[in-house]
Amino acid sequence: MKIISVVGARPNFMKIAPFIRAIEQHNQTCANEEKSYIEHLLVHTGQHYDVRMSESFFQALGIPAPDINLEIGSGSHAEQVGNTMITFEKVLTQEKPDWIVVVGDVNATLACSVTAKKLSIKVCHIEAGLRSGDETMPEEINRLVTDRLSDLLLTPDKLSMENLRKEGVPEEKIRFVGNIMIDTLERNRSQSAALDINRIIQSNRLTDALPHNDKEETPATSLLESGSNPYAILTMHRPSNVDKKEILAPILNFLTEEVAADMPVIWPIHPRTQKMLQQFDLWDKATACKNLILLHPIGYHEMLRLNMSATIMLTDSGGLQEECCVLGTPCLTLRWNTERPVTLKEHGGASVLVGNNINRIREEYQTALRAGRIPQRPELWDGNTANRCVEAIVNYPG
């Protein structure tokens, strides 16, 4: 059996790493257990082309170098999807795989599933069935189309299974396997716990952009030395939060005037967000706040370490919602909807939707501080999802 798995952007990397290891484990046992050997190729479309946001993740997570890199790079959604389809079709024509495995909901997920189906190649979607109900999100379109085309839909939770059933997906195509992101979390938990928070800050800080720093130790850094002081983490990159000044400016004001007054705020800043802060003349305000610790985009282990001890997380990232659920970090999700409702408080998780309304953010922020950490583990979020994914493909009846 020949499988090509596809990654396109950083959220995919944490999901494909355990899948590759599960294939290697399968191949080690297949000779004795009469299981079919899997020939595996990894294709990276190159949707994330920044070294800090791509290559470093491959190295940190032990993902082998891609067998093929399509080097698509940046561009509009249509450009990325179109260029990926054109280039990926040539790969499929040459390699003739039995399966294409796509993960998540990035443009590569959509483009490669469409291309494969046009060539009558079976498609498996890991993380199938997630729905936000918001078709203004490009990711939602990617999820809908990919799931409609897939032959095997591997879901992270039972809510996702129900979404697929409501859409008329035949039962025999659906398998509940759990959350493959948690495989990566559990495998890397000990390594991350050993990291020093201040060293993470010192190694990644945007010192050249901080006029108040001048390479001296700041009060915020000193507060973190004991490892027991409170701090907040922020990640924010979605256009709905950063592309309009009338939305971004109040969020920045809340962070600098209220959250940073309570505790240091560690902000690994996305290039898009930094660009918009500068464009809107907000960058000086961000850098002037001594309790706002601006970092370059950081690696998986560093972010996991920060999340482990954080007092609160503010984010518009879906993956961090999931990690906060298992780690118990109170999470304010800066979105009006989520494709991961299992992570919300009403389903036993640690996250609450606050959108970008400052009054709601402020209210839930105070509530979260009082609640503290309450770890939760949804069904099959046990670190063994990748093995179930491989078994589902190997045992597929078609």
RAVENZI-V665223 format. One record per backbone hydrogen bond with DSSP energy under -1.0 kcal/mol. NH is the residue of the N-H (numbers start at 0). CO is the residue of the C=O. If there is no record, write none. Layout:
{{NH	CO} {NH	CO}}
//
This chain:
{{2	38} {3	98} {4	40} {5	100} {6	42} {11	8} {12	9} {15	11} {16	12} {19	15} {20	16} {21	17} {22	18} {23	19} {24	20} {25	21} {26	22} {27	23} {29	25} {32	28} {34	29} {38	0} {40	2} {42	4} {43	67} {44	6} {47	7} {53	50} {55	50} {57	53} {58	54} {59	55} {60	56} {62	57} {66	41} {67	41} {69	43} {71	44} {72	45} {79	75} {80	76} {81	77} {82	78} {83	79} {84	80} {85	81} {86	82} {87	83} {88	84} {90	86} {91	87} {92	88} {93	89} {94	90} {95	91} {97	1} {98	1} {99	121} {100	3} {101	123} {103	125} {109	105} {110	106} {111	107} {112	108} {113	109} {114	110} {115	111} {116	112} {117	113} {119	116} {120	115} {121	97} {123	99} {124	151} {125	101} {126	153} {127	153} {136	133} {140	136} {141	137} {142	138} {143	139} {144	140} {145	141} {146	142} {147	143} {148	144} {149	145} {150	122} {151	122} {152	172} {153	124} {154	174} {160	156} {161	157} {162	158} {163	159} {164	160} {165	161} {166	162} {167	164} {168	163} {172	169} {173	170} {174	152} {176	154} {177	154} {181	178} {183	179} {184	180} {185	181} {186	182} {187	183} {191	187} {192	188} {193	189} {194	191} {199	195} {200	196} {201	197} {202	198} {203	199} {204	200} {205	293} {206	204} {208	205} {209	206} {212	209} {213	209} {215	212} {221	217} {222	218} {224	221} {226	223} {231	263} {232	311} {233	265} {234	313} {240	237} {241	237} {242	238} {246	243} {247	243} {248	244} {250	246} {251	247} {252	248} {253	249} {254	250} {255	251} {256	252} {257	253} {258	253} {259	254} {261	258} {262	258} {264	290} {265	231} {266	292} {268	294} {273	269} {274	270} {275	271} {276	272} {277	273} {278	274} {279	275} {280	277} {281	276} {282	276} {285	281} {286	282} {287	283} {291	288} {292	264} {294	266} {295	203} {302	298} {303	299} {304	300} {305	301} {306	302} {307	303} {310	230} {312	329} {313	232} {314	331} {320	316} {321	317} {322	318} {323	319} {324	320} {325	321} {326	322} {327	323} {330	349} {331	312} {332	351} {333	314} {334	332} {342	339} {343	340} {344	350} {346	343} {347	344} {348	343} {350	342} {351	330} {353	332} {354	332} {354	334} {356	353} {360	356} {361	357} {362	358} {363	359} {364	360} {365	361} {366	362} {367	363} {368	364} {369	365} {370	366} {371	367} {373	327} {375	324} {380	377} {381	379} {387	383} {388	384} {389	385} {390	386} {391	387} {392	388} {393	389} {394	390} {395	392}}
//
